[in-house]
Amino acid sequence: MSSPLAFTDAQLNELRLAAATVPPAQRSDLLKLIAGFLEFEGDFNDASFSRALNWALSALPAGQWSERGQRLSEVR
């Protein structure tokens, strides 16, 4: 079993800002990807957190999102 992550205030703020760009339905996936990356990397500092966050955001399905988290193609 993995250890709980202990984010700094700055990391939490960066995560909050990034999560706001992701549809609510995919936010748990974002967190799981970040946790998996950090567990795999085995090192947890600001640099590894930034790499994990950037990688997780790029791993999520791309698309244009509405304010409600729907793909714009689904809104029409």
N, C-alpha and C positions, 0 to 999 in steps of 0.2 A: 504494500500500500504506500502511496506517495505522501510526502509531507505537504501540509497546507502551505500555500504561497503567502508570503508577507510582503505586500506591495508598499512602497513608500507613498507619501502623499502626492508627490510629483508623478509617480507612475500611475496611481489611481486616477489622477486628473487627466493624464494622457489617455488612459484606457476609457474613461468616461467620454471624452471628446471623440475618440475613434468609434466607440460603440454607438454614439448618436448618429453616425453615418450609415449604420447597418440596420436593416429591418429588424424589428423586435423578435420575430420568429427565428432569426439567425444569430442572435446575440449569445445564446448558450453554446452554439457551435464555435463562435469566436473565442469564448473563454476556454473551451475544451482544447482548441487548437493551440492557444497560447500556453496552457498548462502542459500539454504534450510536448511542445517544442522545448520548453524550459526543462522538463524532466529528462528529455533525450539529451539535451546539451549538457546538463549536469552542473551548470554554472548559472548563478542568478545575480546579476548586477544590472546597472542601467543600460549598458550596451546590449546584453543578452535580452533584456526586456524589450528594447526597441526592435531588435532583430525578430523576436517572437511576434510582436505586434504587427510589424510590417509583413512578415510571412503569412500570418493568420489572415490579415485583410486581403492579401493577394490570393489566398487559397479559397476564399469564399466565392460563390458564383458571382460573376460580374453582371452588371446591369444598371440601368437607369432606374432610380427608385423615386416613388412619390413620397409625400410627407407621411403617409400612413404605412410606408414600408412595402407597398405593392410595386411590382414592375410596371413601368409606365405603359407597356404593351398590354397589361391586364386591365388597366384602368379605362381604356378607350371603349 
